[in-house]
């Protein structure tokens, strides 16, 4: 909508009789001193208006190690074993997963033996059947979260991010891990390829996040525990653990190449920087929300304070405006001592209207 200020004017189209809106003549519209601000259109819900394809970049990180990044969209990856593949993340639908596999098949035709799910979110899991994997691997807590809130999360994320759910009719149902673990799991890749270590480093983005670590090659697939120049989604997070002990354990691995959940792949000195940026986002969010809670303010005041505090450094990152209401609500709840609540499509919309409407 055209913007103006008191004492100034803007010109916008006025439809002629029988014409489409926006066609025909023009009308001078003024806002006077009594109305110093023009009306402001509400923000589209979450990423519902984000319908343009993003540029995907396939990176070969080492011999037989791949990552497909797409800005603010979820990253996926793959690691070749001697005669099999390990794939990391499944995408939101089998159709979308199939597009990733078509890209990967230009480099290898090995069958997928293991599909690793870093956590339970629908956008990471519901495309699993496209891989025809012998085993779908996740943390014990991820299986519990799928059982507890998987259907609600499916509806919630499909409403927030419809572009990522193209081919939704190909989803056969919830994805259930066939193999889970509580602490660590080792996959022997065969030949001289070494091992792939799956590890639970503590609560963070959810209570079930795992990473995939190639110790011989110092390559880490960190899932959503680390983002590289993409805003964090923390609606199911344990911020206080994440910003301290969990990220400390991520850093202690000493990765030389890190593939985050969103954003570009980072290498060498950029690895520590990406971890530090992730930690900084969480700390600034906590400090802003906690200050409003201490003075008995409202959730809307906490949202405004968090946006003001985060925007200078992070406001230009993909999905910042999408994630912020959910981040603030979860931080508010955690500081009040509450466990993550179940997000539903209805709750999503109500919160958006309250904080971004």
Buried (B, 14 or more C-beta within 10 A) or exposed (E): EEEBEEEEEBEEBBEEEEEEEEEBEEEEEEBEEEEEEBEEEEBEBBBBEBEEEBEBEBBEBBEBBBBBBBBBBBBBBBBBBEEBBBBBBBBBBBBBBBBBBEBBEEEEEBEBBBBBBBBBBBBBBBBBBBBEBEBBBBBBBBBBBBEEBBBBBBBBBBBBBBBBBBBBEBBEEBBBBBBBBEEEBEBEBEEEBBBBBBBBBBBBBBBBBBBBBBBEBBBBBBBBBBBBBBBBBBBBBBBBBBBBBBBEBBBEBEBBBBBBBBBBBBBEEBBBEBBEBBBBBBEBBBEBBBBBBEEEBEBEBBBBBBBEBBBEEBEEBBBBBBBBBBBBBBBBBBBEEEEBEEBBBEBBBEBBEBBBE
